[in-house]
Amino acid sequence: MAVVDQIRNAGSTTVLPVSLQMVLVASVLGAGLGIGLLGQTQERYFVDPELAQLLRAFAVLKLAFLAPMVLLAWVRFAPSAPLPTPFAAGYIASVTIAAGALALIAKLAAVGAGSLLFHASVAGFILLAFRDQGFVDSLKRLRAWRR
């Protein structure tokens, strides 16, 4: 009950006692694996294998967008940096939706919807980053970590 009381008393600017980095990893893996395992490839892609190969190549290219999003969210969720709860939820939601959309595209289950969801979640992540005052500090921590 102590965790529930901490969440209830936490305000909108307190980091929840659950590790947000672990929530991020679990949600990305859950969305990607869940849709990847449950999605059904549409029949029209069996007819044109070159199109299927091209769309899967686009999925790999979109993975190049997803990886930095996960890294930036991971650095932003560092325990030393206070993060408002709405921003934390927004970062987790945008990265999770992007991972699920990427799985839809790679599985060729719903390429149009997956592409729309992926680009909307990337745009949402960028808008959140512009509105989040602590995001620049997170980038500085990432730069210092690289050295």
C-alpha angles and dihedrals in degrees: 000000000000092000091050090050091049091051092047093049096038106098124213095284100052124098111239117245091246114090105256090202091061091047088052094052093044094049095047093047092043094051095044097044095039096053091037092056098038101038119100121217111239117246096238092069091060089063096053111039093176091060090049090051091049092050092049089051088054088052090055089049090052088052085065087063095044096052095061090044090056091045094050092047090048091053091044090053092059110138092235094062119073111228127188111241095237090056091048091051091047094051092048093046095048095048092045093049090048091052092049092047090050089053090051090053095044091048090047089228100129109355098171095047091042092052092048092048092046095052092043091052092048089051090048091051091051092048090050091050091052092050095044111091094198095054093088090052088053090053089051090052090050091050092049090049091055092057 
